[in-house]
Amino acid sequence: MFAVMATTQTPWGTARAVEEVTIPQRSADRRFSTVVQLLELADGEQLVRFSYSTSGATRRGPVTLRARDLERLRAGLAAAPSLRRVLRGGAVAR
């Protein structure tokens, strides 16, 4: 997990990445990562984006997590308090 300030385009407009948790994964010889980001629009509305990356490039499409990957996500959320609150259904102060 690390704090990020990059911007990205969403269907609701440009959003900045506030927090991110990256979960490294492997299947046989393939290596990839699932990325969970807390995004924020200019008006303060928050979005959560799930994606995956291969060779450092972000990809769209379905994201699949095994039970042990969910444990790693929970561990990563310990360092991402705002993202953790949003995923638990709590509001984050704007």
MOGIMO-V673015 format. One record per backbone hydrogen bond with DSSP energy under -0.5 kcal/mol. NH is the residue of the N-H (numbers start at 1). CO is the residue of the C=O. E is the energy in kcal/mol with one decimal. If there is no record, write none. Layout:
# MOGIMO-V673015
{{NH	CO	E} {NH	CO	E}}
This chain:
# MOGIMO-V673015
{{2	20	-1.3} {4	18	-0.8} {8	15	-2.7} {10	13	-1.3} {13	10	-1.7} {15	8	-2.9} {16	40	-2.5} {17	6	-3.5} {18	16	-0.5} {18	38	-3.3} {19	38	-1.1} {20	2	-0.7} {21	36	-2.6} {23	34	-3.1} {24	22	-0.6} {25	32	-3.3} {27	30	-2.4} {30	27	-2.6} {32	25	-2.0} {33	53	-2.1} {34	23	-2.2} {35	51	-3.2} {36	21	-2.7} {37	49	-2.7} {38	19	-2.7} {39	37	-0.7} {39	47	-3.3} {40	16	-2.1} {41	45	-2.9} {42	14	-0.6} {44	41	-2.1} {47	39	-2.4} {49	37	-2.4} {51	35	-2.5} {52	59	-1.5} {53	33	-2.8} {54	57	-1.9} {57	54	-2.3} {59	52	-3.6} {70	66	-1.9} {71	67	-1.5} {72	68	-1.4} {73	69	-2.2} {74	70	-2.6} {75	71	-2.2} {76	72	-2.5} {77	73	-2.2} {78	74	-0.6} {78	75	-1.0} {79	76	-1.5} {80	77	-1.5} {84	80	-2.5} {85	81	-2.2} {86	82	-2.2} {87	83	-2.4} {88	84	-1.5} {89	86	-1.4} {90	85	-2.8}}
